[in-house]
Amino acid sequence: MVAAVVAYVLLAGLAAFQIALVAGAPLGHLAWGGKHRVLPRGLRVASALSVPLYALFAWIISAAVARATEFGDYVYETPPALWVLTAYFGIGVLANAASRSRPERLVMTPVALVLALCCLVIALKV
């Protein structure tokens, strides 16, 4: 499923981005409101915590796709976690669009939108 592959690629990219932020890369203008060029310790911890969350999100998507593949047309119920994930990324679109950081709005809003749409497409197909 193309939507799942796109979601995996974006989640992997976001995980790599967060790892770079944890390592002190000067990319803070793209995350956490864009207030800091290099994130302070507290936001680095938050970035570190987001990496396993992205892995969990990929697992949720993978489980939903695998279930649909295994059972085909006999699956009529979308896993609730996939709907939660769709809503989470939908809220992320709004949060990133409201950021005071122009670079964050321009980069992260479309990323969150594509992830929300990918999850929605997957949810509607499984």
N, CA and C of each residue as an Amber inpcrd file, in Angstrom:
protein
   378
   0.8530000  -1.1730000   0.0000000   0.0000000   0.0000000   0.0000000
   0.9020000   1.2400000   0.0000000   0.7100000   2.0880000  -0.9890000
   1.5520000   3.2700000  -1.1710000   1.4870000   4.2040000   0.0360000
   0.2930000   4.3960000   0.5850000   0.1330000   5.3010000   1.7370000
   0.9870000   4.8420000   2.9080000   1.0820000   3.5520000   3.1140000
   1.8910000   3.0340000   4.2210000   3.3690000   3.2940000   3.9660000
   3.8210000   3.0830000   2.7440000   5.2380000   3.3200000   2.4200000
   5.5830000   4.7930000   2.6060000   4.7150000   5.6720000   2.1440000
   4.9490000   7.1140000   2.3220000   5.0120000   7.4510000   3.8160000
   4.1020000   6.8910000   4.6040000   4.1020000   7.1420000   6.0500000
   5.3840000   6.6260000   6.6890000   5.8330000   5.4240000   6.2980000
   7.0800000   4.8780000   6.8560000   8.2620000   5.7830000   6.5500000
   8.3420000   6.2640000   5.3250000   9.4570000   7.1290000   4.9200000
   9.4310000   8.4350000   5.7130000   8.2540000   9.0270000   5.8350000
   8.1520000  10.2760000   6.6020000   8.4660000  10.0610000   8.0770000
   7.9710000   8.9840000   8.6550000   8.2570000   8.7090000  10.0660000
   9.7480000   8.4510000  10.2880000  10.3830000   7.7420000   9.3670000
  11.8260000   7.5130000   9.4820000  12.5890000   8.8310000   9.3600000
  12.1390000   9.6830000   8.4460000  12.7610000  10.9990000   8.3030000
  12.5960000  11.8500000   9.5470000  11.3990000  11.8090000  10.1310000
  11.1660000  12.5560000  11.3700000  12.0140000  12.0140000  12.5170000
  12.1580000  10.6950000  12.5780000  12.9960000  10.1060000  13.6280000
  14.4500000  10.5570000  13.4550000  14.9470000  10.5230000  12.2330000
  16.3250000  10.9760000  11.9750000  16.4760000  12.4560000  12.3280000
  15.4760000  13.2520000  11.9880000  15.4840000  14.6750000  12.3160000
  15.5380000  14.8860000  13.8290000  14.7200000  14.1440000  14.5710000
  14.7180000  14.2830000  16.0360000  16.0460000  13.8400000  16.6340000
  16.6300000  12.7870000  16.0920000  17.9500000  12.3400000  16.5630000
  18.9840000  13.4300000  16.3170000  18.9080000  14.0870000  15.1710000
  19.8260000  15.1980000  14.8920000  19.6280000  16.3290000  15.8950000
  18.3780000  16.6170000  16.2440000  18.1120000  17.6570000  17.2480000
  18.6900000  17.2720000  18.6020000  18.5430000  16.0080000  18.9670000
  19.0920000  15.5240000  20.2420000  20.6120000  15.6870000  20.2460000
  21.2240000  15.4550000  19.0940000  22.6830000  15.5510000  18.9800000
  23.1860000  16.9910000  18.9210000  22.2680000  17.9500000  18.8730000
  22.6730000  19.3490000  18.8880000  22.7240000  20.0330000  17.5360000
  22.1490000  19.4190000  16.5250000  22.1190000  20.0490000  15.2040000
  21.3320000  21.3660000  15.2810000  21.7920000  22.3850000  14.5610000
  21.1220000  23.6920000  14.6090000  19.8690000  23.7400000  13.7320000
  18.9260000  22.8490000  14.0340000  17.6880000  22.7460000  13.2560000
  16.4570000  23.0670000  14.0940000  16.6850000  23.6580000  15.2480000
  15.5890000  23.9300000  16.1700000  14.5250000  24.8560000  15.6130000
  14.8650000  25.6360000  14.5880000  13.8710000  26.5300000  13.9910000
  12.7520000  25.7570000  13.2890000  12.9590000  24.4430000  13.1130000
  11.9600000  23.6000000  12.4550000  11.1180000  22.7850000  13.4350000
  11.3620000  22.9260000  14.7370000  10.6790000  22.0730000  15.7120000
  10.3730000  22.8220000  17.0010000   9.4010000  22.2800000  17.7220000
   9.0610000  22.7520000  19.0670000   8.8130000  24.2550000  19.1140000
   8.1550000  24.7910000  18.0990000   7.8320000  26.2130000  18.0660000
   8.8960000  27.0650000  17.4150000  10.0370000  26.4960000  17.1030000
  11.0810000  27.1980000  16.3810000  11.7980000  28.2910000  17.1480000
  11.6500000  28.3100000  18.4470000  12.2280000  29.3790000  19.2690000
  13.7460000  29.2690000  19.4110000  14.2730000  28.0480000  19.3770000
  15.7010000  27.8260000  19.6090000  16.3680000  27.2680000  18.3590000
  17.5370000  27.7960000  18.0380000  18.3080000  27.2420000  16.9170000
  18.8560000  25.8670000  17.3020000  19.4750000  25.7830000  18.4660000
  19.9160000  24.5130000  19.0470000  19.0420000  24.2950000  20.2780000
  18.4370000  23.1330000  20.3560000  17.4760000  22.8960000  21.4360000
  18.1380000  22.8470000  22.8080000  17.4760000  23.4120000  23.8180000
  17.9440000  23.2550000  25.1930000  17.6890000  21.8240000  25.6650000
  18.2400000  21.4920000  26.8020000  18.1980000  20.1170000  27.3000000
  16.7820000  19.5330000  27.3710000  15.8400000  20.2640000  27.9110000
  14.4800000  19.7600000  28.0580000  13.8440000  19.3850000  26.7210000
  14.0520000  20.2080000  25.7120000  13.4990000  19.9030000  24.4010000
  14.2690000  18.7760000  23.7100000  15.5450000  18.6370000  24.0500000
  16.3000000  17.4890000  23.5120000  15.7500000  16.1890000  24.0820000
  15.3860000  16.2140000  25.3470000  14.7750000  15.0320000  25.9640000
  13.4480000  14.7290000  25.2720000  12.6480000  15.7610000  25.0160000
  11.3780000  15.5670000  24.3160000  11.6060000  15.0020000  22.9170000
  12.6260000  15.4880000  22.2360000  12.9530000  14.9550000  20.9130000
  13.3700000  13.4970000  21.0090000  14.1550000  13.1630000  22.0130000
  14.5780000  11.7740000  22.1990000  13.3670000  10.8730000  22.4640000
  12.4120000  11.3590000  23.2210000  11.2070000  10.5700000  23.5150000
  10.3150000  10.4060000  22.2900000  10.4140000  11.3290000  21.3600000
   9.5650000  11.2300000  20.1710000  10.0200000  10.1170000  19.2210000
  11.2870000   9.7480000  19.2710000  11.8040000   8.7220000  18.3590000
  11.1030000   7.3740000  18.5650000  11.0190000   6.8510000  19.8040000
  10.2730000   5.5960000  19.9620000   8.7780000   5.7400000  19.6420000
   8.2420000   6.9410000  19.8060000   6.8410000   7.1600000  19.4280000
   6.6570000   6.9790000  17.9220000   7.5980000   7.4980000  17.1430000
   7.5160000   7.3220000  15.6870000   7.6040000   5.8440000  15.3250000
   8.4150000   5.0980000  16.0470000   8.4970000   3.6530000  15.8060000
   7.1600000   2.9920000  16.1410000   6.5400000   3.4070000  17.2300000
   5.2250000   2.8820000  17.5990000   4.1940000   3.2150000  16.5170000
   4.2400000   4.4350000  16.0110000   3.3040000   4.8350000  14.9620000
   3.4810000   3.9600000  13.7200000   4.7340000   3.7000000  13.3470000
   5.0020000   2.8360000  12.1900000   4.4710000   1.4300000  12.4510000
   4.6190000   0.9470000  13.6720000   4.1210000  -0.3830000  14.0210000
   2.5990000  -0.4390000  13.9180000   1.9120000   0.5980000  14.3800000
   0.4520000   0.6560000  14.2990000   0.0110000   0.5910000  12.8350000
   0.6710000   1.3540000  11.9940000   0.3440000   1.3460000  10.5640000
   0.6220000  -0.0260000   9.9710000   1.7800000  -0.5780000  10.3040000
   2.1650000  -1.8860000   9.7870000   1.1820000  -2.9670000  10.2140000
   0.7650000  -2.9360000  11.4530000  -0.1840000  -3.9390000  11.9580000
  -1.5210000  -3.8290000  11.2420000  -1.9680000  -2.6010000  10.9920000
  -3.2430000  -2.4140000  10.2940000  -3.1520000  -2.9170000   8.8580000
  -2.0580000  -2.6110000   8.1860000  -1.8840000  -3.0520000   6.7990000
  -1.7470000  -4.5740000   6.7380000  -0.9920000  -5.1490000   7.6650000
  -0.8140000  -6.6060000   7.6890000  -2.1420000  -7.3050000   7.9340000
  -2.9310000  -6.7510000   8.8220000  -4.2400000  -7.3400000   9.1220000
  -5.1340000  -7.3110000   7.8900000  -5.1170000  -6.1890000   7.1860000
  -5.9330000  -6.0740000   5.9780000  -5.4470000  -7.0300000   4.9060000
  -4.1330000  -7.1910000   4.7820000  -3.5680000  -8.0970000   3.7840000
  -3.9020000  -9.5380000   4.1180000  -3.8270000  -9.8700000   5.3920000
  -4.0810000 -11.2420000   5.8250000  -5.5370000 -11.6560000   5.6400000
  -6.4500000 -10.7440000   5.9650000  -7.8620000 -11.1040000   5.9550000
  -8.6230000 -10.5670000   4.7390000  -7.9870000  -9.7290000   3.9480000
  -8.6240000  -9.2180000   2.7310000  -9.9380000  -8.5180000   2.9970000
 -10.9400000  -8.8700000   2.2090000 -12.2420000  -8.2080000   2.3030000
 -13.0340000  -8.5790000   3.5460000 -12.5300000  -9.5080000   4.3340000
 -13.2740000  -9.9510000   5.5100000 -13.0630000  -9.0530000   6.7230000
 -12.1990000  -8.0660000   6.5950000 -11.9570000  -7.1390000   7.7060000
 -12.8460000  -5.9250000   7.5130000 -13.6880000  -5.6710000   8.4710000
 -14.5980000  -4.5380000   8.3760000 -14.3400000  -3.4950000   9.4550000
 -13.4290000  -3.7620000  10.3250000 -13.1990000  -2.8640000  11.4500000
 -11.7690000  -2.3220000  11.4260000 -11.6520000  -1.0100000  11.3850000
 -10.3440000  -0.3700000  11.4340000  -9.8750000  -0.3370000  12.8820000
  -8.6170000  -0.6900000  13.1450000  -8.1170000  -0.6240000  14.5230000
  -8.2520000   0.8040000  15.0810000  -8.7910000   0.9450000  16.2840000
  -8.9700000   2.2820000  16.8720000  -7.6670000   3.0800000  16.9340000
  -6.5440000   2.4100000  17.1450000  -5.2610000   3.1190000  17.2290000
  -4.9520000   3.8610000  15.9370000  -5.4090000   3.3390000  14.8160000
  -5.1650000   4.0080000  13.5350000  -5.9860000   5.2880000  13.4240000
  -7.2050000   5.2720000  13.9610000  -8.0160000   6.4940000  13.9880000
  -7.3960000   7.5290000  14.9300000  -6.8720000   7.0580000  16.0590000
  -6.1970000   7.9690000  16.9990000  -4.9890000   8.6000000  16.3210000
  -4.2330000   7.8020000  15.5960000  -3.0600000   8.2950000  14.8820000
  -3.4610000   9.3170000  13.8140000  -4.5370000   9.0500000  13.1070000
  -5.0310000   9.9970000  12.1010000  -5.3830000  11.3260000  12.7610000
  -6.0770000  11.2660000  13.8810000  -6.4360000  12.4870000  14.6100000
  -5.1950000  13.2020000  15.1380000  -4.2300000  12.4390000  15.6490000
  -2.9920000  13.0130000  16.1740000  -2.2840000  13.8400000  15.1000000
  -2.1460000  13.2580000  13.9080000  -1.4750000  13.9980000  12.8410000
  -2.3320000  15.1510000  12.3390000  -3.6550000  15.0060000  12.4000000
  -4.5340000  16.1190000  12.0510000  -4.3480000  17.2930000  12.9990000
  -4.2390000  16.9980000  14.2730000  -3.9600000  18.0470000  15.2630000
  -2.5720000  18.6320000  15.0180000  -1.6310000  17.7780000  14.6070000
  -0.2820000  18.2420000  14.2750000  -0.2810000  19.2400000  13.1310000
  -1.1820000  19.0530000  12.1700000  -1.3030000  20.0220000  11.0710000
  -1.6620000  21.3870000  11.6470000  -2.6590000  21.4140000  12.5220000
  -3.0980000  22.6800000  13.1210000  -2.0040000  23.3060000  13.9820000
  -1.3330000  22.4790000  14.7760000  -0.2840000  22.9900000  15.6640000
   0.8820000  23.5680000  14.8580000   1.3030000  22.8560000  13.8320000
   2.4150000  23.3540000  13.0170000   2.0210000  24.5860000  12.2160000
   0.7870000  24.6300000  11.7420000   0.3140000  25.7930000  10.9970000
   0.2430000  27.0320000  11.8830000   0.0610000  26.8190000  13.1860000
  -0.0340000  27.9400000  14.1270000   1.3200000  28.3530000  14.7000000
   2.3840000  27.6720000  14.3200000   3.7150000  27.9780000  14.8560000
   4.1370000  29.3950000  14.5030000   4.8790000  30.0030000  15.3990000
   5.4340000  31.3260000  15.1250000   6.6350000  31.2410000  14.1940000
   7.1630000  30.0360000  14.0450000   8.3230000  29.8210000  13.1890000
   7.8640000  29.5790000  11.7500000   8.2160000  30.4900000  10.8660000
   7.8470000  30.3350000   9.4550000   8.4380000  29.0520000   8.8610000
   9.7260000  28.7460000   9.1270000  10.2690000  27.4920000   8.5830000
   9.5120000  26.2590000   9.0820000   9.1240000  26.2640000  10.3290000
   8.3630000  25.1360000  10.8630000   7.0070000  25.0270000  10.1680000
   6.3460000  26.1650000   9.9750000   5.0550000  26.1500000   9.2710000
   5.2130000  25.6150000   7.8500000   6.2570000  26.0530000   7.1630000
   6.4330000  25.6740000   5.7630000   6.8670000  24.2230000   5.5690000
   7.6010000  23.6650000   6.5300000   8.1180000  22.3050000   6.3810000
   7.2480000  21.2840000   7.1150000   6.9860000  21.5400000   8.3700000
   6.3290000  20.5250000   9.1900000   4.8170000  20.4390000   8.9940000
   4.1890000  21.5290000   8.5980000   2.7450000  21.4610000   8.3470000
   2.4350000  20.4890000   7.2080000   3.1280000  20.5950000   6.0630000
   2.8570000  19.6190000   4.9980000   3.2160000  18.1830000   5.3960000
   4.2700000  18.0100000   6.1870000   4.6440000  16.6590000   6.6360000
   3.5110000  16.0700000   7.4710000   3.0090000  16.8430000   8.4200000
   1.9010000  16.3680000   9.2620000   0.6490000  16.1130000   8.4200000
   0.4050000  16.9720000   7.4340000  -0.7660000  16.7940000   6.5720000
  -0.6620000  15.4980000   5.7690000   0.4930000  15.2320000   5.1930000
   0.6630000  14.0040000   4.4160000   0.5220000  12.7810000   5.3220000
   1.0910000  12.8480000   6.5230000   0.9390000  11.7230000   7.4570000
  -0.5270000  11.5200000   7.8500000  -1.2410000  12.6010000   8.0930000
  -2.6630000  12.4910000   8.4370000  -3.4370000  11.8650000   7.2790000
  -3.1480000  12.3020000   6.0640000  -3.8460000  11.7560000   4.8990000
  -3.4920000  10.2910000   4.6600000  -2.2220000   9.9480000   4.8490000
  -1.8120000   8.5410000   4.7070000  -2.5610000   7.6620000   5.7110000
  -2.6280000   8.1030000   6.9550000  -3.3360000   7.3280000   7.9740000
  -4.8150000   7.2340000   7.6600000  -5.3880000   8.3120000   7.1520000
  -6.7990000   8.2960000   6.7910000  -7.0540000   7.3120000   5.6500000
  -6.2130000   7.3400000   4.6410000  -6.3620000   6.4240000   3.5050000
  -6.2520000   4.9820000   3.9860000  -5.2700000   4.7180000   4.8290000
  -5.0960000   3.3570000   5.3520000  -6.3060000   2.9490000   6.1880000
  -6.7750000   3.8570000   7.0370000  -7.9300000   3.5620000   7.8940000
  -9.1770000   3.2500000   7.0630000  -9.3320000   3.9380000   5.9640000
 -10.5120000   3.7310000   5.1340000 -10.4150000   2.4680000   4.2810000
  -9.1790000   1.9780000   4.0890000  -8.9870000   0.7970000   3.2470000
  -8.8790000  -0.4990000   4.0280000  -8.6490000  -0.4310000   5.3510000
  -8.5050000  -1.6780000   6.1100000  -9.7800000  -2.0670000   6.7980000
